[in-house]
Amino acid sequence: MVAETYSGFAQRYNMLIGVLLCAFSTSILFLIMPFFYGFIFLADIFLVVGGVIGLYFTFRFRKESQSHIKTGLIVGLTGSVLSLILISFFVWILVSLEFGFDFILLLLYILNFFWFYGILYVLAGIIIGYLFGNYYKKRENVGKESPLF
């Protein structure tokens, strides 16, 4: 067994940074444009853009030992769930500014968001992660193919 040596911080923690980029870029886009709510579900375009940013960074600094599809699924799933939590927290803050802060209301907002949007966010994260993983897997296999004799 050979120890993997990766000198860069980004390559060492590529999945963690990808998840954080996915979640924070989705949340920042949601905060910048609060009047655009989405086509299918709340902040769906923001989730796609954030997922693409996070997954692009993850696959740009991917280690050789990481599986393409598994890495994409993990980053897409955890990034979308973290985005859902952050967006529900931001909506709670926006509503609390008007009606007053209440932590029971926070719990209800998070449960409400998970109830109504949880399945859609998880599916979107898994689909985006799978598509990125499959694309990068095919992209690397093209360079490794040898002609048949």
WOMOCOR-V818981 format. One record per backbone hydrogen bond with DSSP energy under -0.5 kcal/mol. CO is the residue of the C=O (numbers start at 1). NH is the residue of the N-H. Records with the same first field share a line. If there is no record, write none. Layout:
CO->NH + NH
This chain:
4->6
5->7
8->12
9->13
11->14
13->17
14->18
15->19
16->20
17->21
18->22
19->23
20->24
21->25
22->26
23->27
24->28
25->29
26->30
27->31
28->32
29->33
31->34
33->36
35->37
37->43
41->44
43->47
44->48
45->49
46->50
47->51
48->52
49->53
50->54
51->55
52->56
53->57
54->58
55->59
56->60
57->61
59->62
63->66
67->71
68->72
69->73
70->74
71->75
72->76
73->77
74->78
75->79
76->80
77->81
78->82
79->83
80->84
81->85
82->86
83->87
84->88
85->89
86->90
87->91
88->92
89->93
90->94
91->95
92->96
93->97
94->98
95->98 + 99
96->100
102->106
103->107
104->108
105->109
106->110
107->111
108->112
109->113
110->114
111->115
112->116
113->117 + 118
114->118
117->121
118->122
119->123
120->124
121->125
122->126
123->127
124->128
125->129
126->130
127->131
128->132
129->133
130->134
131->135
132->136
133->137
134->138
135->139
136->140
137->141
138->142
139->143
140->144
141->145
